[in-house]
Amino acid sequence: MNSPTDLIARPDAVVLDLPASSGDAVMQALQARLKDLPAVTDAAGFMRDLLERAAVSSVCISPEVAMPHARTSAVSRLMLAVGRTAGPVAFDAGHPGVRLVFLIGTPKVQVTEYLQLVAGVSRLLKKDKVRAALLAAPTEADFRAVLARGLQE
């Protein structure tokens, strides 16, 4: 299994310039990129768990960043999909301008690894330079390079 740091540097999926009109649509688009991976054992259950968790409390960690997540029996390993929206998307009333989304799925038993991943993403995104570079990256390869490089700074 890859470490949480490895997963941030090499997420399972990266989707740039998502044309989504809502937070739920962004989550569905990112989950769709993961659903055919062998580690997703129940795609519908994974999506349901993501939506249920987002309904309980905000998944936004800053005005422009959301981190929807689910501790679920629908995945067999820690998973990460990262998206950048084409324009600002409202995830909730307090966060109308989300542009970066880090969607996490984790088995219920991987609490430590999940917490390490959330902490790692949070530390990475506290760096203004990294957030700006992710928003400006012209290609998926550039975006992935910013993620990997940002962990080393």
JOVENKA-V393949 format. One record per backbone hydrogen bond with DSSP energy under -0.5 kcal/mol. CO is the residue of the C=O (numbers start at 1). NH is the residue of the N-H. E is the energy in kcal/mol with one decimal. If there is no record, write none. Layout:
BEGIN
CO	NH	E
CO	NH	E
END
This chain:
BEGIN
3	7	-2.2
4	8	-1.9
5	9	-2.2
6	10	-2.1
8	11	-0.6
13	82	-2.7
15	84	-2.4
18	20	-1.6
18	86	-3.0
22	26	-2.0
23	27	-2.5
24	28	-2.5
25	29	-2.2
26	30	-2.5
27	31	-2.8
28	32	-1.9
29	33	-0.9
30	33	-0.7
30	34	-0.8
31	34	-0.9
31	35	-2.1
34	37	-2.5
37	40	-2.0
39	41	-0.9
39	76	-2.6
42	46	-2.5
43	47	-2.3
44	48	-2.4
45	49	-2.5
46	50	-2.2
47	51	-2.5
48	52	-2.6
49	53	-2.2
50	54	-2.3
51	55	-1.6
52	56	-0.9
53	56	-0.7
53	57	-1.3
59	67	-3.7
62	65	-0.8
63	97	-0.5
64	99	-2.5
64	100	-2.5
65	61	-2.1
65	62	-1.4
66	102	-2.5
68	104	-2.5
70	72	-0.7
70	106	-2.2
72	75	-0.6
72	108	-0.5
74	41	-1.9
74	42	-1.6
79	105	-1.7
80	12	-1.6
80	13	-1.2
81	103	-3.0
82	15	-2.5
83	101	-2.9
84	18	-2.6
89	91	-0.6
89	98	-2.2
90	23	-1.4
92	95	-1.5
95	91	-2.3
95	92	-0.7
95	98	-0.5
98	89	-1.8
99	85	-2.6
100	66	-2.5
101	83	-3.0
101	103	-0.6
102	104	-0.5
103	81	-2.3
104	70	-1.5
105	79	-2.9
106	72	-2.9
107	110	-1.8
109	111	-0.8
110	114	-2.2
111	115	-2.7
112	116	-2.3
113	117	-2.3
114	118	-2.6
115	119	-2.4
116	120	-2.4
117	121	-2.6
118	122	-2.4
119	123	-2.6
120	124	-2.3
121	125	-2.5
122	126	-0.9
123	126	-0.7
124	127	-1.2
126	128	-0.8
127	131	-2.3
128	132	-2.6
129	133	-2.1
130	134	-2.6
131	135	-2.2
132	136	-1.4
133	137	-1.5
139	143	-2.5
140	144	-2.9
141	145	-2.1
142	146	-2.1
143	147	-2.0
144	148	-2.4
145	149	-2.9
146	150	-2.8
147	151	-1.2
148	152	-0.6
149	152	-1.0
149	153	-0.8
END
